[in-house]
């Protein structure tokens, strides 16, 4: 393979890695928000149960 082909392969590998990294960061952010949402919902339920018996 010539130099141009190797550079193109390296370029594609870099793009794929950047895409995977962005997807992972997005998944982590979504999971974090969902955990916070569920925690808040649980906290609100507990608070209402304590207030209303």
N, CA, C and O atoms as CSV, one atom per row, in Angstrom:
chain,resi,resn,atom,element,x,y,z
A,1,UNK,N,N,0.862,-1.187,0.000
A,1,UNK,CA,C,0.000,0.000,0.000
A,1,UNK,C,C,0.901,1.239,0.000
A,1,UNK,O,O,1.924,1.283,0.684
A,2,UNK,N,N,0.509,2.208,-0.756
A,2,UNK,CA,C,1.320,3.421,-0.842
A,2,UNK,C,C,1.039,4.364,0.321
A,2,UNK,O,O,0.134,4.133,1.124
A,3,UNK,N,N,1.814,5.408,0.395
A,3,UNK,CA,C,1.722,6.375,1.498
A,3,UNK,C,C,0.328,6.996,1.576
A,3,UNK,O,O,-0.218,7.169,2.665
A,4,UNK,N,N,-0.241,7.327,0.428
A,4,UNK,CA,C,-1.571,7.946,0.408
A,4,UNK,C,C,-2.615,7.001,1.001
A,4,UNK,O,O,-3.487,7.433,1.754
A,5,UNK,N,N,-2.529,5.716,0.664
A,5,UNK,CA,C,-3.465,4.726,1.197
A,5,UNK,C,C,-3.330,4.580,2.704
A,5,UNK,O,O,-4.334,4.470,3.408
A,6,UNK,N,N,-2.095,4.578,3.210
A,6,UNK,CA,C,-1.879,4.454,4.656
A,6,UNK,C,C,-2.404,5.691,5.382
A,6,UNK,O,O,-2.990,5.580,6.459
A,7,UNK,N,N,-2.196,6.860,4.795
A,7,UNK,CA,C,-2.697,8.093,5.416
A,7,UNK,C,C,-4.219,8.098,5.450
A,7,UNK,O,O,-4.825,8.529,6.431
A,8,UNK,N,N,-4.833,7.615,4.371
A,8,UNK,CA,C,-6.291,7.561,4.318
A,8,UNK,C,C,-6.830,6.586,5.366
A,8,UNK,O,O,-7.818,6.885,6.037
A,9,UNK,N,N,-6.189,5.423,5.510
A,9,UNK,CA,C,-6.612,4.464,6.536
A,9,UNK,C,C,-6.473,5.056,7.929
A,9,UNK,O,O,-7.354,4.877,8.770
A,10,UNK,N,N,-5.391,5.750,8.177
A,10,UNK,CA,C,-5.187,6.394,9.482
A,10,UNK,C,C,-6.258,7.457,9.718
A,10,UNK,O,O,-6.780,7.590,10.825
A,11,UNK,N,N,-6.577,8.206,8.673
A,11,UNK,CA,C,-7.617,9.230,8.759
A,11,UNK,C,C,-8.962,8.597,9.122
A,11,UNK,O,O,-9.672,9.097,9.995
A,12,UNK,N,N,-9.310,7.489,8.445
A,12,UNK,CA,C,-10.576,6.819,8.731
A,12,UNK,C,C,-10.604,6.243,10.147
A,12,UNK,O,O,-11.625,6.324,10.829
A,13,UNK,N,N,-9.489,5.663,10.591
A,13,UNK,CA,C,-9.419,5.141,11.961
A,13,UNK,C,C,-9.652,6.261,12.970
A,13,UNK,O,O,-10.370,6.086,13.955
A,14,UNK,N,N,-9.036,7.413,12.713
A,14,UNK,CA,C,-9.202,8.561,13.612
A,14,UNK,C,C,-10.655,9.018,13.646
A,14,UNK,O,O,-11.197,9.294,14.716
A,15,UNK,N,N,-11.282,9.097,12.481
A,15,UNK,CA,C,-12.689,9.505,12.435
A,15,UNK,C,C,-13.566,8.527,13.208
A,15,UNK,O,O,-14.428,8.940,13.983
A,16,UNK,N,N,-13.346,7.232,12.998
A,16,UNK,CA,C,-14.147,6.222,13.693
A,16,UNK,C,C,-13.950,6.312,15.195
A,16,UNK,O,O,-14.909,6.186,15.958
A,17,UNK,N,N,-12.727,6.528,15.622
A,17,UNK,CA,C,-12.452,6.653,17.060
A,17,UNK,C,C,-13.137,7.881,17.641
A,17,UNK,O,O,-13.695,7.822,18.736
A,18,UNK,N,N,-13.098,8.984,16.920
A,18,UNK,CA,C,-13.764,10.200,17.401
A,18,UNK,C,C,-15.267,10.009,17.490
A,18,UNK,O,O,-15.905,10.499,18.422
A,19,UNK,N,N,-15.838,9.295,16.519
A,19,UNK,CA,C,-17.278,9.022,16.542
A,19,UNK,C,C,-17.623,8.141,17.738
A,19,UNK,O,O,-18.581,8.422,18.459
A,20,UNK,N,N,-16.842,7.067,17.955
A,20,UNK,CA,C,-17.090,6.182,19.100
A,20,UNK,C,C,-16.965,6.941,20.418
A,20,UNK,O,O,-17.768,6.747,21.330
A,21,UNK,N,N,-15.960,7.802,20.516
A,21,UNK,CA,C,-15.780,8.586,21.742
A,21,UNK,C,C,-16.982,9.497,21.988
A,21,UNK,O,O,-17.470,9.604,23.113
A,22,UNK,N,N,-17.450,10.147,20.933
A,22,UNK,CA,C,-18.606,11.039,21.068
A,22,UNK,C,C,-19.846,10.249,21.447
A,22,UNK,O,O,-20.641,10.703,22.271
A,23,UNK,N,N,-20.023,9.062,20.851
A,23,UNK,CA,C,-21.171,8.225,21.191
A,23,UNK,C,C,-21.111,7.793,22.652
A,23,UNK,O,O,-22.132,7.775,23.340
A,24,UNK,N,N,-19.931,7.451,23.119
A,24,UNK,CA,C,-19.773,7.041,24.511
A,24,UNK,C,C,-20.073,8.203,25.454
A,24,UNK,O,O,-20.776,8.026,26.449
A,25,UNK,N,N,-19.549,9.382,25.151
A,25,UNK,CA,C,-19.831,10.551,25.997
A,25,UNK,C,C,-21.322,10.866,26.013
A,25,UNK,O,O,-21.869,11.236,27.052
A,26,UNK,N,N,-21.984,10.719,24.860
A,26,UNK,CA,C,-23.425,10.973,24.788
A,26,UNK,C,C,-24.193,9.951,25.629
A,26,UNK,O,O,-25.122,10.315,26.350
A,27,UNK,N,N,-23.811,8.683,25.541
A,27,UNK,CA,C,-24.491,7.643,26.313
A,27,UNK,C,C,-24.304,7.877,27.814
A,27,UNK,O,O,-25.243,7.712,28.592
A,28,UNK,N,N,-23.105,8.257,28.211
A,28,UNK,CA,C,-22.847,8.541,29.629
A,28,UNK,C,C,-23.697,9.713,30.098
A,28,UNK,O,O,-24.263,9.672,31.190
A,29,UNK,N,N,-23.791,10.754,29.282
A,29,UNK,CA,C,-24.582,11.928,29.656
A,29,UNK,C,C,-26.062,11.560,29.783
A,29,UNK,O,O,-26.734,11.992,30.720
A,30,UNK,N,N,-26.563,10.768,28.847
A,30,UNK,CA,C,-27.970,10.352,28.900
A,30,UNK,C,C,-28.219,9.510,30.145
A,30,UNK,O,O,-29.200,9.727,30.855
A,31,UNK,N,N,-27.335,8.551,30.413
A,31,UNK,CA,C,-27.509,7.707,31.591
A,31,UNK,C,C,-27.464,8.529,32.870
A,31,UNK,O,O,-28.239,8.285,33.795
A,32,UNK,N,N,-26.569,9.494,32.926
A,32,UNK,CA,C,-26.475,10.356,34.109
A,32,UNK,C,C,-27.783,11.109,34.324
A,32,UNK,O,O,-28.292,11.173,35.444
A,33,UNK,N,N,-28.317,11.671,33.268
A,33,UNK,CA,C,-29.573,12.417,33.391
A,33,UNK,C,C,-30.723,11.508,33.798
A,33,UNK,O,O,-31.572,11.910,34.595
A,34,UNK,N,N,-30.766,10.295,33.267
A,34,UNK,CA,C,-31.826,9.369,33.642
A,34,UNK,C,C,-31.713,8.961,35.104
A,34,UNK,O,O,-32.724,8.892,35.804
A,35,UNK,N,N,-30.505,8.692,35.574
A,35,UNK,CA,C,-30.316,8.341,36.983
A,35,UNK,C,C,-30.769,9.491,37.869
A,35,UNK,O,O,-31.456,9.273,38.867
A,36,UNK,N,N,-30.389,10.723,37.508
A,36,UNK,CA,C,-30.830,11.881,38.298
A,36,UNK,C,C,-32.345,12.028,38.280
A,36,UNK,O,O,-32.950,12.332,39.308
A,37,UNK,N,N,-32.961,11.817,37.130
A,37,UNK,CA,C,-34.414,11.902,37.018
A,37,UNK,C,C,-35.078,10.871,37.925
A,37,UNK,O,O,-35.991,11.201,38.682
A,38,UNK,N,N,-34.618,9.614,37.848
A,38,UNK,CA,C,-35.218,8.562,38.664
A,38,UNK,C,C,-35.003,8.833,40.149
A,38,UNK,O,O,-35.890,8.574,40.963
A,39,UNK,N,N,-33.832,9.352,40.504
A,39,UNK,CA,C,-33.574,9.677,41.904
A,39,UNK,C,C,-34.535,10.764,42.382
A,39,UNK,O,O,-35.105,10.671,43.469
A,40,UNK,N,N,-34.708,11.797,41.553
A,40,UNK,CA,C,-35.613,12.884,41.936
A,40,UNK,C,C,-37.046,12.382,42.071
A,40,UNK,O,O,-37.757,12.761,43.002
A,41,UNK,N,N,-37.468,11.531,41.140
A,41,UNK,CA,C,-38.823,10.977,41.217
A,41,UNK,C,C,-38.979,10.171,42.502
A,41,UNK,O,O,-39.969,10.326,43.217
A,42,UNK,N,N,-38.010,9.315,42.795
A,42,UNK,CA,C,-38.059,8.525,44.025
A,42,UNK,C,C,-38.078,9.404,45.254
A,42,UNK,O,O,-38.804,9.126,46.208
A,43,UNK,N,N,-37.289,10.459,45.241
A,43,UNK,CA,C,-37.249,11.389,46.366
A,43,UNK,C,C,-38.605,12.078,46.545
A,43,UNK,O,O,-39.080,12.232,47.671
A,44,UNK,N,N,-39.222,12.488,45.448
A,44,UNK,CA,C,-40.529,13.133,45.529
A,44,UNK,C,C,-41.585,12.172,46.051
A,44,UNK,O,O,-42.434,12.559,46.854
A,45,UNK,N,N,-41.541,10.924,45.602
A,45,UNK,CA,C,-42.494,9.925,46.084
A,45,UNK,C,C,-42.316,9.718,47.591
A,45,UNK,O,O,-43.293,9.704,48.339
A,46,UNK,N,N,-41.088,9.560,48.023
A,46,UNK,CA,C,-40.806,9.371,49.443
A,46,UNK,C,C,-41.273,10.560,50.271
A,46,UNK,O,O,-41.865,10.384,51.336
A,47,UNK,N,N,-41.008,11.765,49.787
A,47,UNK,CA,C,-41.418,12.976,50.502
A,47,UNK,C,C,-42.932,13.031,50.628
A,47,UNK,O,O,-43.451,13.337,51.702
A,48,UNK,N,N,-43.646,12.741,49.548
A,48,UNK,CA,C,-45.110,12.759,49.600
A,48,UNK,C,C,-45.654,11.676,50.526
A,48,UNK,O,O,-46.625,11.905,51.248
A,49,UNK,N,N,-45.035,10.505,50.509
A,49,UNK,CA,C,-45.484,9.442,51.402
A,49,UNK,C,C,-45.302,9.844,52.857
A,49,UNK,O,O,-46.161,9.568,53.694
A,50,UNK,N,N,-44.193,10.492,53.158
A,50,UNK,CA,C,-43.939,10.921,54.537
A,50,UNK,C,C,-44.909,12.019,54.961
A,50,UNK,O,O,-45.349,12.049,56.110
A,51,UNK,N,N,-45.244,12.926,54.033
A,51,UNK,CA,C,-46.153,14.011,54.341
A,51,UNK,C,C,-47.587,13.531,54.515
A,51,UNK,O,O,-48.322,14.028,55.368
A,52,UNK,N,N,-47.972,12.562,53.698
A,52,UNK,CA,C,-49.385,12.136,53.679
A,52,UNK,C,C,-49.623,10.842,54.448
A,52,UNK,O,O,-50.758,10.390,54.596
A,53,UNK,N,N,-48.556,10.267,54.925
A,53,UNK,CA,C,-48.726,9.061,55.738
A,53,UNK,C,C,-48.940,7.834,54.966
A,53,UNK,O,O,-49.095,6.759,55.546
